[in-house]
Amino acid sequence: MKKNILITGASSGIGKTIGEYLTDKGHNVIGTSRNPDQSYEKFQLIPLDVADNESVSAACRLALDKLTR
């Protein structure tokens, strides 16, 4: 079953690796980063600062929009 997955801290390290792995398994992945200036072939990064409530709300709206298109 294909799932929609949101990964925080996905611009490098284990978050990026997990995002790539899950995308390879056929899931829809959105990654987040405080500074999403990179782009990856496998999944998209969106901005998120977990210490900022407005940033959290905006990231949730953006992720839902991208995953439900």
N, C-alpha and C positions, 0 to 999 in steps of 0.2 A: 504494500500500500504506500503510495506517494504521500509524503508529509510536508507541511510547511514548517520551516525551522528558522528561528532567529538566534544568532550567536553574537553575544557581546564580546568585545575585544578580539575581533576577527581579522585585524589587519596584519598580524604576525603570530609567530609561535604556534602554540597548540590550537588556538582559536582558528587560525587560518588553515591549519592542517585538518582539523575536524570539518571545517566548511568544505574543503576540497573533497574529503572522503565522502561526506554525505551527499554532495552534488554528484559525485561519481556513482553513488548508489541509486541515483534517480530522484532525490528529494529536491524540493524548492528551498533554496537557502538564501537568506539575507543576512549579511554580516554587519556589525556596527563597529565604529571607531570614533574617537574624539576628533581625529583629523583624517577623514577618508579621502586623501588625495591620490591614493593608488587605485588602479582598477585591475580586477582579476578576470581572467577568462571564465572561470568556473562559477563565480557568484558575485553579487553586487554588494558594495559597502555603502552604508548610509551613516550620517553623523549621529552620534549619541554621546552625551556626557551624563553618566548615571547620577552625578551629584547635582544636576540641574533639572528640576521638575518640568519646566517647559520643554527642555530638550528631550526628556523621556516621552512626554505627550506627543511631540512632533515626530519622533522616531516611530512611535507606535502607529500613528496615522499613516506615515509614509510607507512603513513595512506592510500594513494591511492593504493599502492601495496597490502596491507592487505585487503582492501575492494573490490578489483577487482579480487581477486583470485577465 
